[in-house]
Amino acid sequence: MTTVAAAPADRTDRTTPVRRLTVLYDADCSLCTFLRDWLVRQPQLVPLELVPASSEEARQRFPGLDHRATLDEVTVIGDSGQVYRGAAAWIVTLWALREQRPLAHRLNTPAGARLARGAVLAAAKWRGAQWGAGQSNVRQWGGRTYRRGDGWTYDPHQGWTYTAPGCDSGTCPTG
């Protein structure tokens, strides 16, 4: 866990509860904004503040963060300076929601962590598909999905896995 600011004097005890979480999200990503809108409609046990990643507000509030990285990976900051990224960020965000807290506890197990990581990877793949060819700063839906022909397979117990086409024998083309 990375600390972005010193904890306030009254919050130095690690057993002190988290009172607020700030979720940094990519405001140019339709999936991210959909999830932001969903989060604000949910009953919250711990208040969530949703701030566009790499925005002026985010830079002023969290000067110690790598703001470029917050555009690539969901980042959540606790009110004592805790920083959660990737699957841990999703889990702590679900933990803050009244109806999702039991799910967060299940995802915070070794088996659940694999599922959470898979969800984060699936979201990253979807986000990657939004980038239009030749449009460096414009994101749009690219219409791509997980396809068997691309090397993706789904197992109900393991989830999605990827093997590059032609790599079954262990000899994969590199160029």
VEXDREN-2710 file (C-alpha; in Angstrom, 1 decimal):
% VEXDREN-2710
k/r/px/py/pz
1/MET/0.0/0.0/0.0
2/THR/1.4/3.4/-1.0
3/THR/0.8/6.5/1.2
4/VAL/0.1/9.7/-0.6
5/ALA/0.0/12.0/2.5
6/ALA/0.7/11.7/6.2
7/ALA/-2.3/10.5/8.2
8/PRO/-3.9/13.1/10.4
9/ALA/-2.8/13.0/14.0
10/ASP/-6.1/11.4/15.2
11/ARG/-5.9/8.7/12.4
12/THR/-2.5/7.1/13.1
13/ASP/-4.0/4.0/14.7
14/ARG/-4.3/1.3/11.9
15/THR/-7.5/0.1/13.6
16/THR/-9.3/3.4/13.1
17/PRO/-12.2/2.9/10.6
18/VAL/-12.1/4.4/7.1
19/ARG/-14.6/7.2/7.1
20/ARG/-14.4/8.2/3.4
21/LEU/-13.1/6.8/0.1
22/THR/-12.2/8.8/-3.0
23/VAL/-12.6/6.8/-6.3
24/LEU/-10.5/8.1/-9.2
25/TYR/-12.1/7.1/-12.5
26/ASP/-11.4/7.8/-16.2
27/ALA/-14.0/10.4/-17.2
28/ASP/-13.3/9.7/-20.9
29/CYS/-14.2/6.0/-20.5
30/SER/-17.9/5.1/-21.0
31/LEU/-17.6/2.0/-18.8
32/CYS/-15.9/4.1/-16.1
33/THR/-18.6/6.7/-16.2
34/PHE/-21.4/4.1/-16.2
35/LEU/-19.9/2.6/-13.1
36/ARG/-19.5/6.0/-11.5
37/ASP/-23.2/6.7/-12.1
38/TRP/-24.1/3.3/-10.7
39/LEU/-21.9/3.9/-7.6
40/VAL/-23.6/7.2/-6.8
41/ARG/-27.0/5.5/-6.8
42/GLN/-26.0/2.8/-4.3
43/PRO/-26.7/3.1/-0.6
44/GLN/-23.2/3.7/1.0
45/LEU/-21.9/2.6/4.3
46/VAL/-18.8/4.6/3.7
47/PRO/-19.2/7.8/1.7
48/LEU/-17.6/7.7/-1.8
49/GLU/-16.3/10.7/-3.5
50/LEU/-15.9/10.2/-7.3
51/VAL/-13.2/12.4/-8.9
52/PRO/-12.0/12.3/-12.5
53/ALA/-8.5/10.7/-12.6
54/SER/-5.7/13.0/-13.6
55/SER/-8.0/16.1/-13.2
56/GLU/-6.9/19.3/-11.6
57/GLU/-8.9/18.4/-8.5
58/ALA/-7.2/15.0/-8.3
59/ARG/-3.7/16.5/-8.7
60/GLN/-4.4/19.1/-6.0
61/ARG/-5.8/16.6/-3.5
62/PHE/-3.3/13.9/-4.1
63/PRO/0.0/15.4/-5.3
64/GLY/2.0/12.3/-4.5
65/LEU/0.1/10.0/-6.9
66/ASP/1.3/9.0/-10.4
67/HIS/-1.7/10.6/-12.1
68/ARG/-0.9/9.1/-15.5
69/ALA/-1.2/5.6/-13.9
70/THR/-4.6/6.5/-12.4
71/LEU/-6.0/6.7/-15.9
72/ASP/-4.8/3.1/-16.6
73/GLU/-5.9/1.5/-13.4
74/VAL/-8.8/2.3/-11.1
75/THR/-7.4/3.9/-7.9
76/VAL/-9.2/4.5/-4.6
77/ILE/-7.7/6.6/-1.8
78/GLY/-8.8/6.2/1.8
79/ASP/-9.1/9.2/4.2
80/SER/-6.0/8.1/6.0
81/GLY/-3.9/8.1/2.8
82/GLN/-4.3/4.4/1.9
83/VAL/-4.1/3.8/-1.8
84/TYR/-5.8/0.8/-3.5
85/ARG/-5.3/-0.1/-7.1
86/GLY/-6.8/-2.7/-9.5
87/ALA/-8.7/-5.5/-7.9
88/ALA/-8.1/-4.2/-4.4
89/ALA/-9.7/-0.9/-5.4
90/TRP/-12.8/-2.6/-6.7
91/ILE/-13.1/-4.7/-3.6
92/VAL/-12.8/-1.7/-1.2
93/THR/-15.3/0.2/-3.3
94/LEU/-17.8/-2.7/-3.0
95/TRP/-17.0/-2.9/0.7
96/ALA/-18.2/0.7/1.0
97/LEU/-21.6/-0.1/-0.4
98/ARG/-24.4/-1.5/1.9
99/GLU/-25.7/-4.1/-0.5
100/GLN/-22.3/-5.1/-1.9
101/ARG/-20.4/-5.5/1.4
102/PRO/-21.0/-9.3/1.6
103/LEU/-19.7/-9.7/-1.9
104/ALA/-16.6/-7.6/-1.0
105/HIS/-15.9/-10.0/1.9
106/ARG/-16.2/-13.0/-0.5
107/LEU/-13.9/-11.3/-3.0
108/ASN/-11.3/-10.7/-0.3
109/THR/-10.4/-14.4/-0.1
110/PRO/-7.8/-16.2/-2.2
111/ALA/-10.5/-17.7/-4.5
112/GLY/-12.5/-14.4/-4.6
113/ALA/-9.3/-12.4/-5.4
114/ARG/-8.9/-14.5/-8.6
115/LEU/-12.4/-13.6/-9.6
116/ALA/-11.9/-9.9/-8.8
117/ARG/-8.7/-9.9/-10.8
118/GLY/-10.5/-11.5/-13.8
119/ALA/-13.2/-8.8/-13.6
120/VAL/-10.5/-6.1/-13.7
121/LEU/-8.8/-7.7/-16.6
122/ALA/-12.1/-8.0/-18.5
123/ALA/-12.8/-4.4/-17.9
124/ALA/-9.3/-3.5/-19.1
125/LYS/-9.9/-5.5/-22.3
126/TRP/-13.2/-3.8/-22.9
127/ARG/-11.6/-0.4/-22.3
128/GLY/-8.8/-1.2/-24.7
129/ALA/-11.3/-2.1/-27.3
130/GLN/-12.7/1.4/-27.1
131/TRP/-9.6/3.0/-28.6
132/GLY/-10.4/3.8/-32.2
133/ALA/-7.6/3.1/-34.8
134/GLY/-5.6/6.2/-35.5
135/GLN/-7.5/8.3/-33.0
136/SER/-5.0/9.0/-30.3
137/ASN/-7.2/10.9/-27.8
138/VAL/-10.7/9.8/-28.7
139/ARG/-12.1/6.6/-27.2
140/GLN/-14.9/4.8/-28.8
141/TRP/-16.5/1.4/-28.7
142/GLY/-14.5/-0.9/-31.1
143/GLY/-17.1/-3.7/-31.2
144/ARG/-14.7/-6.3/-30.0
145/THR/-15.6/-9.1/-27.6
146/TYR/-13.9/-12.2/-26.3
147/ARG/-13.7/-14.7/-29.2
148/ARG/-12.5/-18.2/-29.4
149/GLY/-10.8/-17.5/-32.7
150/ASP/-8.7/-14.8/-30.9
151/GLY/-7.5/-17.4/-28.3
152/TRP/-10.0/-16.9/-25.5
153/THR/-11.8/-19.8/-23.8
154/TYR/-14.3/-19.8/-21.0
155/ASP/-14.5/-22.3/-18.2
156/PRO/-17.4/-21.9/-15.7
157/HIS/-14.9/-22.7/-12.8
158/GLN/-11.8/-20.9/-14.1
159/GLY/-13.3/-18.0/-16.0
160/TRP/-11.8/-16.5/-19.2
161/THR/-8.3/-17.6/-20.2
162/TYR/-6.2/-16.6/-23.1
163/THR/-3.9/-18.7/-25.3
164/ALA/-2.5/-17.0/-28.3
165/PRO/-3.6/-18.7/-31.5
166/GLY/-1.0/-21.2/-32.7
167/CYS/0.6/-21.5/-29.3
168/ASP/-0.8/-24.8/-28.3
169/SER/2.4/-26.6/-29.1
170/GLY/4.5/-24.1/-27.2
171/THR/5.9/-22.5/-30.3
172/CYS/4.4/-19.1/-30.8
173/PRO/5.1/-16.7/-33.6
174/THR/6.9/-13.6/-32.2
175/GLY/6.6/-11.2/-34.9
END
